[in-house]
């Protein structure tokens, strides 16, 4: 039941979800405007921008050895072509803090949010996004790369197309024109052209998919040229399952959402697998979770076995070593977090036993944080956050995962 030597044990966050005050980003505008599609704005979030040292020390104290977090493009390049030395210095201090506390930093360069100027000009739907991202990778890679052992270029590059296809297939996130109205209003507020404002998760993911694939390839080349980091990307891999009658839809969705991305990664240093549940395709389209099944706060089926399946898929299509860069559950009941994680890790062990090169497990998330459209309601954290005082309180699951990490085994 033991994991390999040097297995990475960690937990993850993303800048916009924890830092607070990400005012130059596209989502800040979307969250703050009247008739926002967000439940509530991110605001000060967990003030991780100022409290990172305390948070990384907490993670290390639990026995975890890896911290995956993102640097915020909107802070680093708040206006096109202006790279903030102050912001880069901030992230340099943050990465240095990881090293000082013997924590391995894994740094994501793009985790959903982007600078407002980028999104106003078409975001990832605009083919210019490829060179814009590469230029940002070059600036951040030069400033920080010597301190980073692992880089994830883009978080869940396939999630825009997943969201778009799901919206069209089953109306998930459709919202009766509310999204379209919000995009039009955001464009107006920032002086952009109508129809062009395209945030990562609310734009046309079918149009952005080829640019995201190309941006990763170009960013990968830039970062490999500038740094000695292991460079990869992370993919949102829910376990797609086919029920009778769903064959055609399953095949189309699996290729568009998973296959075309995984196939473009051959030769990368690793592939980051991010899994939360399974999605079943039947003759009437995407099926709801089975009757009577347990659901998480996100409405997902409680199905930790999905991770084993997605690791197998990622490894067999890409041929790359796998790092689980996200896996977790939104729940108020921390005993279910432990149960979920234990079953997911048992799946990781079965993958290892069958010879798959899995190099780490990074749990989402370190802190209860800003869960995008849903606001602060879903609780994914190993650590509870009192947002009035910014006090942190590790949950039993945090100590449990720390003990697994220290033992490097499931007992
Ligand atoms: C994202 C996280 C998010 C998590 C839980 C992933 O898709 O990378 O930012 O909080 O899922 O929904």
Boltz pocket constraint, residues with backbone or C-beta under 6 A from the ligand:
constraints:
  - pocket:
      binder: B
      contacts: [[A, 14], [A, 17], [A, 155], [A, 156], [A, 236], [A, 274], [A, 326], [A, 364], [A, 370], [A, 371], [A, 380]]
      max_distance: 6.0
